[in-house]
Amino acid sequence: MGKQDRGCSLDFAGIEGKRTYLEFCERCPYYKTFMPVTGRGNIDAKIMLVGQEPGEEEDKTGQPFIGRSGLRYGTLLEELGLRRRDVYTSNLVKCRLKDNMKQHTDKIKNHCGANWLFNEIIEVEPEYIIALGEQAYSWIRAQMGLFFPVDNVKLVKFPHPSAALRSPMMEARLRCATDEFKPKLERK
């Protein structure tokens, strides 16, 4: 399916139109509290990286992976031989969740994923989706084939960069995932 013939995608005039629309999203009760963080990067990327939700710095800027985990994210890309401009980066949940919202996480993931991430995946049409963390991986895996086409899309799970910053074991797992994935990029 080519980028021109995706009839199932909501058309927000492409990614930029979707960003503008998301800024005015009122579909969940959290829209008044946080700045939505939309996906960024190369619309023609072969690799799309998806985290769970924005952090404090991301909420301030509206850009994904800017804070402490963003530094580790940048290192991850370097280790893969990539730059931010080579990939498309997004989150499953578009607004930062505070502790008192965690009880609604599944509902919010389903709302944001179905309304926003789904359309980003269709728009970018990546060859690989690297899910950063269990939450993003589990949601995307459950939806593959149900709500978005999976023709030639390969889902890969990496530990989230913030988990790697908190735990030496998760850092080791992130390095292992990077080492295992890198040869796939070199074959291209």
C-alpha positions as CSV (number, residue, x, y, z in Angstrom):
1,M,0.0,0.0,0.0
2,G,1.6,3.3,-1.1
3,K,1.5,6.5,0.8
4,Q,-1.0,8.0,-1.7
5,D,-3.7,5.3,-1.3
6,R,-4.3,4.9,2.4
7,G,-8.0,5.3,2.5
8,C,-8.4,4.2,6.2
9,S,-6.3,7.0,7.6
10,L,-8.0,10.1,9.0
11,D,-6.7,12.9,6.9
12,F,-5.4,15.8,8.9
13,A,-3.6,17.2,5.9
14,G,-0.6,15.0,6.7
15,I,1.5,15.0,9.9
16,E,1.6,18.8,10.2
17,G,-2.2,19.0,10.1
18,K,-2.4,16.3,12.7
19,R,-0.1,18.2,15.0
20,T,-2.3,21.3,14.7
21,Y,-5.4,19.2,15.3
22,L,-3.8,17.5,18.4
23,E,-3.1,20.9,19.9
24,F,-6.8,21.4,20.2
25,C,-7.7,17.8,21.2
26,E,-10.4,17.7,23.9
27,R,-11.2,14.0,23.7
28,C,-10.0,13.1,27.2
29,P,-10.2,15.0,30.5
30,Y,-6.4,15.7,30.6
31,Y,-6.2,18.1,27.6
32,K,-6.5,21.2,29.8
33,T,-3.5,20.2,32.0
34,F,-0.8,19.3,29.5
35,M,0.8,20.3,26.3
36,P,0.4,17.5,23.7
37,V,3.7,16.0,22.5
38,T,3.4,15.1,18.9
39,G,5.6,12.8,16.8
40,R,8.6,14.4,15.1
41,G,11.1,13.4,12.5
42,N,11.4,12.0,9.0
43,I,8.0,11.3,7.5
44,D,9.7,8.9,5.1
45,A,11.7,7.1,7.8
46,K,12.1,3.4,7.6
47,I,12.4,3.3,11.4
48,M,9.8,4.6,13.8
49,L,10.5,4.7,17.6
50,V,7.6,4.8,20.0
51,G,7.8,5.5,23.7
52,Q,5.0,5.3,26.3
53,E,4.4,8.9,27.3
54,P,6.1,12.3,27.5
55,G,8.0,13.3,30.6
56,E,8.3,16.7,32.3
57,E,10.7,18.3,29.8
58,E,8.7,17.0,26.9
59,D,5.5,18.4,28.4
60,K,7.2,21.8,28.5
61,T,8.5,21.8,24.9
62,G,6.0,19.7,23.1
63,Q,8.8,17.6,21.6
64,P,9.5,13.9,22.3
65,F,12.6,12.6,24.0
66,I,14.1,16.0,25.1
67,G,14.7,15.4,28.8
68,R,17.2,13.1,30.6
69,S,15.9,10.1,28.7
70,G,16.3,12.1,25.5
71,L,20.0,12.2,26.1
72,R,20.1,8.4,26.4
73,Y,17.7,8.2,23.4
74,G,20.3,10.3,21.4
75,T,23.0,7.9,22.4
76,L,20.9,5.0,21.3
77,L,20.4,6.4,17.9
78,E,24.2,7.1,17.6
79,E,24.9,3.5,18.6
80,L,22.6,2.4,15.8
81,G,24.3,4.7,13.3
82,L,21.3,7.0,13.1
83,R,20.4,10.6,13.7
84,R,17.1,12.1,14.8
85,R,16.5,13.3,11.3
86,D,16.7,9.7,10.0
87,V,13.9,8.4,12.1
88,Y,10.3,9.3,13.2
89,T,9.8,9.5,17.0
90,S,6.5,9.4,18.8
91,N,4.8,8.3,22.0
92,L,1.8,6.1,22.6
93,V,0.3,8.6,24.9
94,K,0.5,12.2,23.7
95,C,0.2,14.1,27.1
96,R,2.1,13.6,30.3
97,L,0.4,11.6,32.9
98,K,0.8,12.5,36.6
99,D,0.6,9.9,39.3
100,N,-3.1,10.5,40.0
101,M,-3.8,9.7,36.3
102,K,-2.0,6.3,36.2
103,Q,-5.3,4.6,37.1
104,H,-6.7,5.6,33.7
105,T,-3.6,4.6,31.8
106,D,-5.2,1.8,29.7
107,K,-8.1,4.1,28.7
108,I,-5.8,6.9,27.8
109,K,-3.4,4.5,25.8
110,N,-6.4,3.2,23.9
111,H,-7.7,6.7,23.1
112,C,-4.3,8.2,22.1
113,G,-3.1,5.1,20.3
114,A,-6.3,4.6,18.3
115,N,-6.7,8.3,17.5
116,W,-3.1,9.5,17.0
117,L,-0.4,6.8,17.0
118,F,-2.4,4.7,14.6
119,N,-2.5,7.5,12.1
120,E,1.2,8.3,12.5
121,I,2.1,4.7,11.7
122,I,-0.1,4.8,8.6
123,E,1.4,8.1,7.5
124,V,5.0,7.2,8.1
125,E,4.7,3.6,6.9
126,P,7.9,2.4,8.6
127,E,9.7,-0.8,7.9
128,Y,10.5,-1.2,11.6
129,I,8.7,0.1,14.7
130,I,11.0,0.1,17.7
131,A,8.8,0.1,20.8
132,L,10.7,1.7,23.7
133,G,9.4,-0.1,26.8
134,E,6.9,-2.8,27.6
135,Q,3.8,-0.5,27.6
136,A,4.3,0.7,24.0
137,Y,5.3,-2.8,22.8
138,S,2.3,-4.5,24.3
139,W,-0.2,-2.0,23.0
140,I,1.3,-1.9,19.5
141,R,1.6,-5.7,19.3
142,A,-2.1,-6.1,20.4
143,Q,-3.2,-3.7,17.7
144,M,-1.1,-5.1,14.8
145,G,-3.5,-6.3,12.1
146,L,-6.6,-5.1,13.9
147,F,-6.4,-1.4,13.4
148,F,-3.5,-0.8,11.1
149,P,-2.0,-2.7,8.3
150,V,1.1,-4.6,9.1
151,D,2.4,-5.3,5.6
152,N,6.1,-5.5,5.9
153,V,6.2,-3.7,9.4
154,K,8.4,-5.4,11.9
155,L,7.9,-4.7,15.6
156,V,11.0,-4.7,17.8
157,K,11.1,-4.2,21.6
158,F,13.8,-2.2,23.3
159,P,14.0,-1.2,26.9
160,H,12.9,2.4,27.4
161,P,15.9,4.9,27.7
162,S,14.6,6.1,31.1
163,A,14.6,2.6,32.5
164,A,18.2,2.2,31.3
165,L,19.1,5.4,33.2
166,R,17.6,4.0,36.4
167,S,18.9,0.4,36.2
168,P,22.2,-1.1,35.2
169,M,20.4,-4.3,34.2
170,M,18.0,-2.4,31.9
171,E,21.0,-0.5,30.4
172,A,22.6,-3.8,29.7
173,R,19.4,-5.0,28.0
174,L,19.2,-1.8,25.9
175,R,22.8,-2.3,24.8
176,C,22.0,-6.0,23.9
177,A,18.9,-5.0,22.0
178,T,21.0,-2.4,20.1
179,D,23.7,-4.9,19.3
180,E,21.1,-7.4,18.0
181,F,19.3,-4.8,15.9
182,K,22.2,-3.0,14.3
183,P,23.1,-5.8,11.8
184,K,19.5,-5.5,10.4
185,L,20.3,-1.8,9.5
186,E,23.6,-2.6,8.0
187,R,22.0,-5.1,5.6
188,K,20.0,-2.2,4.0
